[in-house]
Amino acid sequence: QVQLVESGGGLVQAGGSLRLSCAASGRTFSTSAMGWFRQAPGKGREFVSAISWSGRVTNYADSVKGRFTISRDNAKSTVYLQMNSLKPEDTAVYYCAVRPVGQAIVSVTIAQYDAWGQGTQVTVSS
């Protein structure tokens, strides 16, 4: 059973940067696409970014395009989310997720991910 552990969240001023990490363990990681989602207070969970198994294909929500960068290191079983030019509306709990083994292409759909981390809080002050 896969385990995902996020880290790197915190409190930052608007315009600042944070780098989130998600370490995976428990099953083959390198053949699966990975994603980042977020959930703000009182709102549903929404797609942020995803990356294919190889790292060659990425996808971003329009709201973060040009500010966030997703990457992965399969040797370390870790996926990253570099967040720059943060805005107060980026405040949320950020979750990483992994698709089932062999599902290598990116997806924006929550239901297509079968394992989730516990989340890390990102708070952006104005």
C-alpha positions, 0 to 999 in steps of 0.5 A: 500500500502506497504512503504519501507524505507532504512537507514544505507548507507554511505561512508566506507573504503575498509574492513569496515562494514555497516548495512542497515535497511529496515522498512516496513509499510502499509500491512502485512509484515511477510508472504512475502519474502524480498530481497536486490538489488543494482545498480551501476552507469551505470549498471542494478539492480542486486540481492544481497540477499533474506530471506524467511518470517520465516527467515529460508531460505536465498540466496546470490549472489556469489559476497557477499557470506560469507561477507553479512548477511541478517536477519529480525525482523517480530515484527519490520517489518524490514529487515537488511543487515549486510555488512562486508569486503566491497570492492570498487565494492560493491559501489552502491545504495542498494534497499530493496524489498518485494514480494506480500502478501503470497509469502513467498519463496526467489527469485532472480528475480526483477519482483517477487517483487512488492514494492521497497524502495527509495534506500540508497547509499553505497560508498566504497573507496579504 
